[in-house]
Amino acid sequence: MERLDKIISSQGKYSRKEVKKLISNRKISVNEIYVTSSNIKIDIEKDTIKINGVFLDIKKNIYLILNKPKGYVSATKDNKDKTVLELVPENLFRKNLFPAGRLDKDTTGLMIITNDGEFSHNILSPKKHVKKTYEVTIDIPVTQKMILDFKNGIKLNDGVCKPSFLKIISEYTAIVTLTEGRYHQIKRMFGTFGAKVLNLNRICIGNLELPTNLKIGECRELTSEELLKLQEKI
């Protein structure tokens, strides 16, 4: 059992102050009866809440997919840069949202935002070996030696990387799949060949691919099918 105003405000659209105002204007009902106080206790498993005559679909956890643009940092707040949370639509925003994992400021593509800590851990934990796939453009031609060395494990200053998959797409572009997530890993891996990464776009996490119809900067809820794909290897 939780307080009515806490339940409604947790869903992101209304603050507790706004909930009180709605109640005073007879805009909120519980089990078809208008309430007069925000202090009443609600059982979300049994009670139904309506706001302006519309049922409130209460969700404990929320799972969002974002096509991250350049220029945003993977953080909940930052004193200098815009954060990915600023791209979350108002109707989906929750106070306890955070990015599940990170992409560099200049990296684009698939990102998951949630308020479910256990779910995030399962995506990020090295023990889960959840693959992450990127499209990479570098400033020198991609070579067969790169393919072989990526497969055998690139040696970096923080140790040897786990074997990764590299597929040549064009002279300067490749698809890279990793099962670990070190700091600036792909940039450093290509750096061992004297290459500079010009563009890095994440296109897949686990079995979930970046939807082709999700535009850069767009953020929406994962569908049930997409959520299952993301959890298939977890």
PyMOL commands that set and color helices and strands:
alter all, ss='L'
color gray80, all
select helices_A, chain A and resi 4-10+16-24+84-87+90-92+117-124+126-128+144-152+185-191+224-231
alter helices_A, ss='H'
color red, helices_A
select strands_A, chain A and resi 2-3+28-30+33-34+41-42+49-51+54-55+63-68+72-73+82-83+98-99+108-114+132-138+155-156+159-160+165-168+173-178+197-205+208-209+219-221
alter strands_A, ss='S'
color yellow, strands_A
deselect
rebuild
show_as cartoon
